[in-house]
Every structure is written in C-alpha cells, then in structure tokens.
Amino acid sequence: MSLTVVPVCYGCKKSADLSLSCTDCLRIYCASCFGLQQSNEEQSVQSFLALVSLLSVRVCSRCTKPDEPELIEPESSEPVDIKPSPSELALALAPPAKVKEERCWSHGKEMNLFCLTCSMIICGDCFLNGAVHMRHQIDFLETVFREKRVETRSRLNRLEEKVGVLQREASHCETNLALIQSAEKAVLAEIDAICEEAKMSVARMTITRKRKLEARAGFPSKKKKLTAALHNMIDQMGPTEFFQQLPGVYKQCDELMVECAPKGFHTLKFEDVGCDLVPPYEMQKFTLTNFDGTFAGWPQHLNTSCDTMWNVFLRKKESLFVKVTPDEPEASKYPYKLLVQIPHPLDIRKSIMKTFTVHGAAREDEIVSIEQLKAEKFIRDNNELLVKIGLRPLNAITENRFLKSRYKTLTTTIAELEKQVTVSGKDIHCKFCIMYFSICLQKVPKKTPEPTHSPELFDQMERQWCLRVYPFALTLQETNLKVFLVLRKGTRTKCRYFIELLHDDPAKNVLQCTESTFDTIDAGYGWHTFMERKRLLADPGFYPNSVLRFRFGVQPIDS
C-alpha cells in the first residue's frame, strides 16, 4: 500500500485537485480560493494550467488586500497630540479600495487581469484565446491596482510638497510686494515735496511783479470812486457850505491830478519765470533791419541753459518763418520749447506770441503772415521789426537726459583722444618727419590753376619732400580741395605719409593717411578730393581769416 500526498487548500481546508502556491505568502490554495476558477467549473483544466504557466507573478486574494495597520500603544501614559498631514488625513478618511466587478463584453467572464502592454483590463479568455493580447505582459488586476494607487499617492505627496514650496514663495512675494509699495509711496511723497517746492519758488519769483501789476490795474477804479464821491458831495452842498469846502475840494482835485498823471507802461518780464523742474527761456532780441527789402546777417546764435549753441534762421516770404538747429547733433534727439514773440510798438494786447516744439530733424515754422504785420503796424517807422526768440529744454528730465548723453559722448571722445595721443601721436612724432604749412584762400579764381608748394621737408636719408595744394577759390562752385605729397629730390622709395587739415577744434581735424611708391621725381601722390567744397565752406573753423592750415609728415619705408 502506497500513500499519495494530496495538497490541502489553506482557505477552504479541503483537498484540491488543482492547486497553486502564492509567490508572496507561499501558501497553497485551490483555484477557487486563489481567485482564478469560478464555482460552476466553467474553465477547463487545460486553460487553467495554461493561464497559470503564463503568469510570472501569482498572488493570492488575501495578499492583494491592503494590510491592516498594527496598533502600537504609546510608551508613555500621556496623550500625544499628533496632527496628521492633509494627505494622511485624506487616506485615513478614504473608503477601502475595492475593484468594481465587471464582466468582459466579449466573453462574459470576470475581468480580473490587467494587460501592462495595452494598459487595459481583460479577462482570462481575452489573454488565452484572443490574438490582441498574445505575448503581452499580464498581471492580476488587484495587484496592478494596488501598485498604481501607491504610485499615485506618492506623486500626490510630491505635488503637495511643491505646493508647500510655492506657498512659502507666495509669502515672500507678498513681503516683496509690500516693500515695493512702500518704496513707491516714499518716492511719490518726495516727488510731491519737490513739486511743492518748485511751485513755491515760482510763486516767490512772481509775487512782487503780480502785486505791482495788480495795484497798477486797480488804481483807476479807486481814483474813479474818489472822484464820484466828490461829485456827490458837491451836489448835496448848499451855497454857504459849498464856498466853505471849495478850497479843500480844489486841493483834493489837484492831488488826484498829480497821482493820475500818465507815467507810461513798461512791460514786466515773464519769459524768465521758471524753476528747477521747468527751466526758464533763454531770450534774445533780434532786430530785422530793412524789413521791406532783404535782411541779412543770418543765422544768429542763441545759447540755452545747457550751454548748447543754437543757430537761429528767420526767413521772409509770404509769411515770416523761423528755424533753429543745434551745433551739437545730439541735442536734436531731445524735445525743446521755442518761444517767438513779436511785441507791438504801441499796444501790448496786439503782441504776437507763439510756441513751438523742436524735436528731431530741423523744420521751418510759420510765425505770422507779412500782410498781418503790415496791417497791424508791427513794422516801425524806420522799417525795422523787433523779434524776441527764446529756447529751453522741455523740462528738467529732458535736460538731465541730454546732459548725461553729452557726458557719455565727451567721455568716449576724451578716451579716444588720449589713446591717439599716447599711441598714434607718439608713433607719428617719433617716426615721421613733420612740417606745418598755411595758404590763403583766393577770393578771385585764377585762369591758370597753379599749385602752391610748401617749403622742403628733409627726411633721414636727405630726401626732399613738399606739399602741393591746388588753388581753391571761394567763387568756384565745382572745385574740391586737392592736396598731394611730392618727392622733390632723392632716391626712389616707398613712403608712408599723412596729411592733416587743421580746425580750431582739434577734434574736428581732417586726417588722411596712406602709403605709396615714389619712383618719379616731382610726381604728386595724394587726394584729388581731400575735402568737399561744401563741407569746408560750411565750417569757418577750417579757414579762420581765410587761411587753410596743414600738417603733413613722411616716413620712408626702405627695404
């Protein structure tokens, strides 16, 4: 007699023909208790064995349920107040995880498997008999469900941590916002204080003038009331009283006559009214002589508070036009206020006053028509017209920006000049033979253009050089300045040379440098258009007293 070992199910305590062990707890279960076979024995033994062989992980239904936490009594008898986190509280209050039992719509079986490849719930027949999930990675639904819940809770916990970090950053943002608002309030208070101080300075400047003009304007009405009072007094007097009061009335009349004597009206200045925020106008008077004919002498010059020179042009056609241009091109990038005033010789109420904004490219602005000037008798008997022109920056902010820009430009220019002095200038003075030469501009052009030569300049090898300048007449319209370097005597050589036209402002000097091979005596090498005529004549700094000043130097390059 032989004994056969029959496995006993851990769940129902019965012997099992078909059994399998759990990979987690290692207990043996029958197919029904393990959760794979229905009670009506629908699945065949072959399908059961095939399914079990394909499952890499076999976990029983007991192991798939969440473990109940063990209750550990605290060591001390005192109660401990432990506040759970929001995530722990949500998990504690959440109902136990249950997998909703659903039937496969294709096979009518319980859907207790999960295809990891397709991420979908399937039944056993979908895996065994279907072609869709063949060779896909399969696991129990409850196992995947439990793992995904744990993974999701872990992600939510990380999300809560980041939300906490954002909450701390939000508190920092609120603190920073309060600091910005406080700084803004302080700056606005300072601006208000500066504006009030500027208003008070303007009021202090104008109060004396206003009081004087108000008193002068109210003087006639006061004297008129006194005269009316004397009339009423005389009308109410009888003969006796009239003759008694007559000397006093005459005396009062004489005093009023003296006080009411015309003294002439003189206009008080108003163009100089300004403050630190809005600078006053820099005014200048211009008298246009021979107004009916052609008045010359333009442009005139006008300085502003920034010490910037402006050129003022007045042109007469059907109307009188004005145009202003700065000597510094940088000034045209910022807005300025232009005030033009034409005072009437007899009646101040008829005076013309117009303001224009000067910004960007120069343009002509119309002041008044010539017909109106003649009709309202602005032109004096000696055929002269008086025009007052003033200019100022738009405000203190504009002035400050312009001064900063000018300072930056000057700093850059100074640095470049210092570099030229320390490097280029030193190299020129050490290696070049240099000479200065001046010629006069011709007022009458010559029929035969004969060049002007400088005295000879000797280099280290005793070669003789000179500068050749062709005549440049003021009346010729198509000539440009022609300047050449000439080898008068000596051996053939390659030479590096420079020619410089000097200006009253050294920063505006015109310098040309090059090198040539001088293989012919008395041949000129240089520039047929050293400088354009229009550019040269537009700047008197190049020819003070009609004299052109040159500096040239040679540096032979011997092999």
Beta strands, then each sheet from edge to edge (+ up, - down):
strand 1: 19-21
strand 2: 28-30
strand 3: 113-115
strand 4: 120-122
strand 5: 138-140
strand 6: 282-288
strand 7: 300-303
strand 8: 309-316
strand 9: 319-326
strand 10: 336-342
strand 11: 352-358
strand 12: 365-369
strand 13: 385-393
strand 14: 433-440
strand 15: 452-453
strand 16: 457-458
strand 17: 464-469
strand 18: 481-489
strand 19: 493-501
strand 20: 510-518
strand 21: 524-531
strand 22: 547-557
sheet 1: 1+ 2-
sheet 2: 4+ 3- 5+
sheet 3: 6+ 13- 10+ 11-
sheet 4: 7+ 8- 9+ 12-
sheet 5: 14+ 22- 19+ 20-
sheet 6: 15+ 17- 16+
sheet 7: 15+ 17- 18+ 21-
end
